[in-house]
Amino acid sequence: MSVKTKILPLIFSIVIVLAYVDNFSLHPVLTPYAIELGASGLILGVIVASYSLSEDIFEVAIGYIADRTKRRKLILTIGMLLNSIAIYAYSLVNTPFQLIMARFIHGGFGSLIGPSSMALAKTTPNPLSSLGGRMGAYGVAIMSGAIVGWYMGGIIPSIYGIRGFFVILAVVVFLGMVLSIFIKESEEKINVEVKYSARDFFGRTIGILRDRYVLNGLMALFGVTFTQGSVTTLLPIIASSYIDRPPLAVGIFLGTTAVLAFILQIPFGIISDRVGRIKMLILSILLIITGIIMAVFSESIKGLLIASIPYGAGYSILFPASAALVLSRVDDEDTSLASSLFHIMITEGVVWGAILTSPLYLLITPEYAILTSLVPCIFALILLAFHSGKSI
């Protein structure tokens, strides 16, 4: 294997790390920052969810355009440039409404990242031949962004303040944009004369969604990320009862979870190709439910670290197994479109998990508000169980 062949996948992985570090690093700081600006209750949930809501408005169209033009690298580069600008805007807001607007703009720019990067993970030169392995490597890069982001979001604001943290984060993402220029794309011919039609767009989208195995993978994602939206919003409030710096506690919990996923995603992706992706998704959801219950009733950082073990193991199975399940059912010319649907399920879960459970902590305890978010996970388990005998 030549040096160039080894370097190119590494460059791609580093770019993916820096493309996702922004969103993950906001998890530990967003709720405290919003509360500092005067947000509470439903407004708090809207602030958390507005990024994902905006992203989903544009993401499917971006995926369709990326497939038709084949300009996935260009779309990724532009998305990272715009993201760095949006992140800097966070440091300038002074009211909850301004923060909602910054989140909405950031989400719109972020819609360029998912469809382009996941399709590139499948089509760019890579020594891994297994689709599950490639998706595992892509997931490892994202989880590396999570590791860096969650620890950044927990530590840097404690040193430079939250506003200073946003400036540093904007510079980091900008450097990733520069590096993305060196990504090596596949030998697909770029379309310079593209004809778009609503009929073609909706036909391809509906065709993907008609596949029951695609639906199984998407529902598993939605169920898990629904709980993530709730945990991101409410776990800092729970942690505030036993530590004076909640972002640090949550950052450590999420960062440790990501370390486990970093280690396990590639092997679990390969195993899911051999054992069966449906079976592995069932195991994934069961582990994640266990981790959430343990985290909710933890009363110390040590308890959060223990809870991160099943939580992280479940995530290390979820991403490669569901991504490979979805992409294995579509043609290469619809890879970005399918990738956009995949990422929409992730973000829609966060949206509705945050919006529907965040007001509940004012009526019941934050602990039980998070537990209500497990309902979609249980529904996804039931759907997966009907196909658990399949080897796909």
C-alpha positions as CSV (number, residue, x, y, z in Angstrom):
1,M,0.0,0.0,0.0
2,S,1.5,3.3,-1.1
3,V,2.0,6.3,1.3
4,K,-0.6,8.2,-0.7
5,T,-3.1,5.4,-0.3
6,K,-2.6,5.5,3.5
7,I,-2.6,9.3,3.8
8,L,-5.8,10.0,1.8
9,P,-8.2,8.1,4.1
10,L,-6.5,9.7,7.1
11,I,-7.1,13.2,5.6
12,F,-10.7,12.3,5.1
13,S,-11.1,11.1,8.6
14,I,-9.6,14.2,10.1
15,V,-11.9,16.4,8.0
16,I,-14.9,14.4,9.3
17,V,-13.7,14.9,12.9
18,L,-13.5,18.7,12.4
19,A,-16.8,18.7,10.5
20,Y,-18.7,17.3,13.5
21,V,-16.7,18.7,16.4
22,D,-18.9,21.9,16.4
23,N,-22.2,20.2,17.1
24,F,-20.9,17.8,19.7
25,S,-19.0,20.4,21.6
26,L,-22.2,22.5,22.1
27,H,-23.9,19.6,24.0
28,P,-22.3,20.4,27.4
29,V,-22.6,24.2,27.1
30,L,-25.8,24.9,25.2
31,T,-28.3,24.5,28.1
32,P,-26.2,26.5,30.6
33,Y,-25.6,29.2,28.0
34,A,-29.3,29.4,27.2
35,I,-30.3,29.6,30.9
36,E,-27.7,32.3,31.4
37,L,-29.4,34.3,28.6
38,G,-32.8,33.8,30.4
39,A,-34.3,30.7,28.7
40,S,-36.3,28.0,30.5
41,G,-38.9,25.4,29.8
42,L,-40.2,25.1,26.3
43,I,-37.9,27.9,25.0
44,L,-34.9,25.8,26.3
45,G,-36.1,22.9,24.2
46,V,-36.6,25.0,21.2
47,I,-33.1,26.4,21.4
48,V,-31.6,22.8,21.6
49,A,-33.9,21.6,18.8
50,S,-33.8,24.6,16.3
51,Y,-30.4,23.5,14.8
52,S,-31.8,20.1,13.9
53,L,-35.1,21.5,12.7
54,S,-33.4,23.8,10.3
55,E,-30.9,21.2,9.1
56,D,-33.8,18.8,8.2
57,I,-35.6,21.4,6.1
58,F,-32.7,21.5,3.6
59,E,-30.9,18.2,4.0
60,V,-32.9,15.9,1.6
61,A,-32.7,18.5,-1.2
62,I,-28.9,18.8,-0.6
63,G,-28.6,15.0,-0.8
64,Y,-30.5,15.0,-4.1
65,I,-28.3,17.8,-5.6
66,A,-25.1,16.0,-4.4
67,D,-26.2,12.8,-6.2
68,R,-27.1,14.5,-9.4
69,T,-24.0,16.8,-9.6
70,K,-21.5,14.4,-7.9
71,R,-19.9,17.4,-6.3
72,R,-19.9,16.0,-2.8
73,K,-16.5,17.3,-1.8
74,L,-17.3,20.8,-2.9
75,I,-20.6,20.7,-0.9
76,L,-18.7,19.5,2.2
77,T,-16.1,22.3,1.9
78,I,-18.7,25.0,1.5
79,G,-20.7,23.6,4.5
80,M,-17.6,23.7,6.8
81,L,-16.8,27.3,5.8
82,L,-20.4,28.5,6.5
83,N,-20.4,26.5,9.8
84,S,-17.4,28.3,11.1
85,I,-19.1,31.6,10.5
86,A,-22.3,30.5,12.2
87,I,-20.4,29.3,15.2
88,Y,-18.7,32.6,15.7
89,A,-22.2,34.2,15.7
90,Y,-23.0,32.3,18.9
91,S,-20.5,34.5,20.7
92,L,-22.5,37.6,19.7
93,V,-26.0,36.8,20.9
94,N,-27.5,38.4,24.0
95,T,-31.1,37.0,24.2
96,P,-32.8,33.6,23.9
97,F,-34.4,34.7,20.6
98,Q,-31.1,35.6,19.1
99,L,-29.7,32.2,20.2
100,I,-32.6,30.5,18.4
101,M,-31.8,32.4,15.2
102,A,-28.1,31.5,15.5
103,R,-29.0,27.9,16.0
104,F,-31.4,27.9,13.0
105,I,-28.8,29.5,10.7
106,H,-26.2,27.0,11.9
107,G,-28.5,24.1,11.2
108,G,-29.2,25.3,7.7
109,F,-25.4,25.4,6.9
110,G,-25.0,22.1,8.7
111,S,-27.3,20.4,6.2
112,L,-24.5,20.4,3.7
113,I,-22.3,18.1,5.9
114,G,-24.2,14.9,6.4
115,P,-25.3,13.9,2.9
116,S,-21.9,14.8,1.4
117,S,-19.7,13.2,4.0
118,M,-21.5,9.9,4.4
119,A,-21.7,9.4,0.7
120,L,-17.9,10.2,0.4
121,A,-17.3,7.6,3.2
122,K,-18.9,5.0,1.0
123,T,-17.3,6.0,-2.4
124,T,-13.8,7.5,-1.6
125,P,-10.7,5.2,-1.8
126,N,-10.4,3.2,1.4
127,P,-8.5,0.0,2.3
128,L,-11.6,-1.3,4.1
129,S,-13.7,-3.3,1.7
130,S,-16.6,-4.2,4.0
131,L,-19.5,-1.6,3.9
132,G,-20.0,-2.1,7.6
133,G,-16.3,-1.5,8.2
134,R,-16.3,1.7,6.1
135,M,-19.4,2.9,8.0
136,G,-17.6,2.0,11.2
137,A,-14.6,4.0,10.2
138,Y,-16.9,6.9,9.3
139,G,-18.6,6.5,12.7
140,V,-15.2,6.4,14.4
141,A,-14.3,9.8,12.8
142,I,-17.6,11.2,14.0
143,M,-17.1,9.8,17.4
144,S,-13.6,11.3,17.4
145,G,-15.3,14.6,16.8
146,A,-17.5,13.8,19.7
147,I,-14.6,13.0,22.0
148,V,-12.8,16.2,21.1
149,G,-16.1,18.2,21.1
150,W,-17.5,16.9,24.4
151,Y,-14.2,17.5,26.2
152,M,-13.8,20.9,24.5
153,G,-17.3,21.8,25.6
154,G,-16.6,20.7,29.1
155,I,-13.1,22.1,29.6
156,I,-12.6,25.2,27.5
157,P,-15.6,27.2,28.7
158,S,-14.3,26.6,32.3
159,I,-11.1,28.4,31.3
160,Y,-12.0,31.0,28.6
161,G,-15.7,31.4,29.2
162,I,-18.5,30.2,26.9
163,R,-18.2,33.2,24.5
164,G,-14.5,32.7,24.2
165,F,-15.1,29.0,23.5
166,F,-17.3,29.8,20.5
167,V,-14.5,31.9,18.9
168,I,-12.0,29.0,19.4
169,L,-14.4,26.5,18.0
170,A,-15.0,28.6,14.9
171,V,-11.3,28.7,14.1
172,V,-11.0,24.9,14.6
173,V,-13.8,24.3,12.0
174,F,-12.3,26.7,9.6
175,L,-9.0,24.8,9.7
176,G,-11.0,21.6,8.8
177,M,-12.5,23.4,5.8
178,V,-9.0,24.2,4.5
179,L,-8.0,20.5,4.9
180,S,-11.1,19.3,3.1
181,I,-9.7,20.7,-0.1
182,F,-7.3,17.7,-0.2
183,I,-9.9,14.9,0.0
184,K,-9.7,12.4,-2.9
185,E,-13.0,11.7,-4.5
186,S,-13.9,8.6,-6.4
187,E,-13.6,8.5,-10.2
188,E,-17.3,9.3,-10.7
189,K,-17.8,11.8,-13.6
190,I,-19.0,15.2,-12.3
191,N,-22.2,16.3,-14.0
192,V,-21.9,19.9,-15.3
193,E,-25.3,19.9,-16.9
194,V,-27.9,18.7,-14.5
195,K,-31.6,18.6,-14.9
196,Y,-33.7,18.5,-11.7
197,S,-37.4,17.6,-11.4
198,A,-39.8,17.3,-8.5
199,R,-41.1,14.0,-9.9
200,D,-37.6,12.5,-9.9
201,F,-36.8,13.8,-6.5
202,F,-40.0,12.5,-4.8
203,G,-39.8,9.2,-6.8
204,R,-36.3,8.5,-5.6
205,T,-37.1,9.5,-2.0
206,I,-40.3,7.4,-1.8
207,G,-38.5,4.5,-3.4
208,I,-35.9,4.5,-0.7
209,L,-38.5,4.7,2.1
210,R,-40.5,1.9,0.8
211,D,-37.8,-0.6,1.7
212,R,-38.7,-2.1,5.0
213,Y,-35.1,-2.7,6.0
214,V,-34.3,0.9,5.4
215,L,-37.2,1.8,7.6
216,N,-36.0,-0.5,10.4
217,G,-32.6,1.2,10.3
218,L,-34.1,4.7,10.3
219,M,-36.5,3.9,13.2
220,A,-33.7,2.6,15.3
221,L,-31.8,5.8,14.8
222,F,-34.9,7.9,15.6
223,G,-35.6,6.0,18.8
224,V,-32.1,6.4,20.1
225,T,-31.6,10.0,19.1
226,F,-35.0,11.0,20.6
227,T,-33.5,10.0,24.0
228,Q,-30.3,11.9,23.1
229,G,-32.3,15.1,22.6
230,S,-33.8,14.6,26.1
231,V,-30.5,13.7,27.7
232,T,-28.7,16.7,26.1
233,T,-31.3,19.1,27.5
234,L,-32.0,17.6,30.9
235,L,-28.9,15.7,32.1
236,P,-27.1,19.0,32.9
237,I,-30.0,20.0,35.2
238,I,-29.7,16.6,37.0
239,A,-25.9,16.9,37.3
240,S,-26.3,20.3,38.9
241,S,-27.6,18.7,42.0
242,Y,-24.2,17.0,42.7
243,I,-21.6,19.2,41.0
244,D,-21.2,22.9,40.7
245,R,-20.1,22.8,37.0
246,P,-22.7,20.6,35.2
247,P,-21.1,21.1,31.7
248,L,-17.9,19.4,33.0
249,A,-19.9,16.4,34.3
250,V,-21.9,15.9,31.1
251,G,-18.8,16.5,29.0
252,I,-17.0,13.8,30.8
253,F,-20.0,11.4,30.5
254,L,-20.4,12.0,26.8
255,G,-16.7,12.0,26.1
256,T,-16.1,8.7,27.8
257,T,-19.0,7.3,25.9
258,A,-17.4,8.4,22.7
259,V,-14.0,6.8,23.6
260,L,-15.7,3.4,23.8
261,A,-17.5,4.0,20.5
262,F,-14.2,5.0,19.0
263,I,-12.6,1.7,20.0
264,L,-15.5,-0.5,19.0
265,Q,-17.3,0.8,15.9
266,I,-15.1,-0.7,13.2
267,P,-15.0,-4.2,14.7
268,F,-18.8,-4.0,15.4
269,G,-19.4,-2.8,11.9
270,I,-17.6,-5.8,10.5
271,I,-19.4,-8.1,12.9
272,S,-22.8,-6.7,11.9
273,D,-22.1,-7.6,8.2
274,R,-21.4,-11.2,9.3
275,V,-23.9,-11.7,12.1
276,G,-26.8,-9.6,10.8
277,R,-27.4,-5.9,11.2
278,I,-31.0,-6.3,12.6
279,K,-29.8,-8.5,15.4
280,M,-27.0,-6.1,16.3
281,L,-29.4,-3.1,16.3
282,I,-31.6,-4.9,18.8
283,L,-28.6,-5.4,21.1
284,S,-27.6,-1.8,20.5
285,I,-30.9,-0.4,21.7
286,L,-31.0,-2.6,24.8
287,L,-27.5,-1.4,25.8
288,I,-28.4,2.2,25.3
289,I,-31.6,2.0,27.3
290,T,-29.6,0.4,30.2
291,G,-27.0,3.2,30.0
292,I,-29.6,6.0,30.1
293,I,-31.4,4.5,33.1
294,M,-28.1,4.2,35.0
295,A,-27.1,7.8,34.1
296,V,-30.4,9.3,35.1
297,F,-30.3,7.8,38.6
298,S,-26.5,8.4,39.1
299,E,-25.6,10.8,41.9
300,S,-21.9,11.2,41.1
301,I,-19.4,11.6,38.2
302,K,-18.3,8.1,39.0
303,G,-21.8,6.9,38.4
304,L,-21.9,8.7,35.1
305,L,-18.7,7.0,34.0
306,I,-20.1,3.6,34.8
307,A,-23.3,4.4,32.9
308,S,-21.2,5.4,29.9
309,I,-20.1,1.7,29.4
310,P,-23.3,0.2,28.1
311,Y,-24.3,3.6,26.6
312,G,-21.1,3.8,24.6
313,A,-21.1,0.1,23.6
314,G,-24.7,0.6,22.3
315,Y,-23.7,3.6,20.2
316,S,-20.7,1.7,18.8
317,I,-23.1,-0.8,17.4
318,L,-25.9,1.5,16.3
319,F,-24.1,3.7,13.8
320,P,-22.2,1.3,11.6
321,A,-25.0,-1.3,11.7
322,S,-27.8,1.1,10.8
323,A,-25.7,3.1,8.2
324,A,-24.7,-0.1,6.4
325,L,-28.2,-1.4,6.5
326,V,-29.6,1.7,4.8
327,L,-26.8,2.2,2.2
328,S,-26.8,-1.5,1.3
329,R,-30.3,-1.2,0.1
330,V,-29.7,1.8,-2.4
331,D,-27.8,2.3,-5.6
332,D,-24.7,4.4,-5.7
333,E,-26.5,7.2,-7.5
334,D,-28.8,7.6,-4.6
335,T,-26.2,7.4,-1.8
336,S,-26.3,11.1,-0.8
337,L,-30.1,11.1,-0.8
338,A,-30.2,8.0,1.4
339,S,-27.5,9.5,3.6
340,S,-29.6,12.7,4.0
341,L,-32.6,10.6,5.2
342,F,-30.3,8.8,7.6
343,H,-29.1,12.1,9.1
344,I,-32.6,13.5,9.2
345,M,-33.7,10.6,11.5
346,I,-30.8,11.4,13.8
347,T,-31.6,15.1,14.0
348,E,-35.4,14.7,14.1
349,G,-35.0,12.4,17.1
350,V,-33.0,15.2,18.8
351,V,-35.6,17.8,17.8
352,W,-38.6,15.9,19.2
353,G,-36.8,14.5,22.2
354,A,-35.8,18.0,23.3
355,I,-39.1,19.7,22.5
356,L,-41.4,17.0,24.0
357,T,-39.5,16.1,27.2
358,S,-37.9,19.5,28.2
359,P,-41.2,21.0,29.4
360,L,-41.9,17.9,31.5
361,Y,-39.1,18.7,34.0
362,L,-41.3,21.6,35.2
363,L,-44.2,19.1,35.9
364,I,-42.3,16.1,37.0
365,T,-38.6,15.5,38.0
366,P,-35.9,15.7,35.2
367,E,-35.1,12.1,35.8
368,Y,-38.6,10.9,34.9
369,A,-38.8,13.4,32.1
370,I,-35.8,11.6,30.5
371,L,-37.3,8.2,31.1
372,T,-40.4,9.1,29.0
373,S,-38.0,9.5,26.1
374,L,-37.4,5.8,26.0
375,V,-40.8,5.1,24.4
376,P,-39.6,5.4,20.8
377,C,-36.7,3.1,21.5
378,I,-39.1,0.5,22.7
379,F,-41.2,0.9,19.6
380,A,-38.1,0.5,17.4
381,L,-37.3,-2.7,19.3
382,I,-40.7,-4.1,18.5
383,L,-40.3,-3.3,14.7
384,L,-36.8,-4.9,14.7
385,A,-38.0,-8.0,16.5
386,F,-40.4,-8.8,13.5
387,H,-37.3,-9.1,11.3
388,S,-34.8,-10.5,13.8
389,G,-34.7,-13.8,12.0
390,K,-33.3,-12.2,8.8
391,S,-29.6,-12.4,8.2
392,I,-29.4,-9.0,6.5
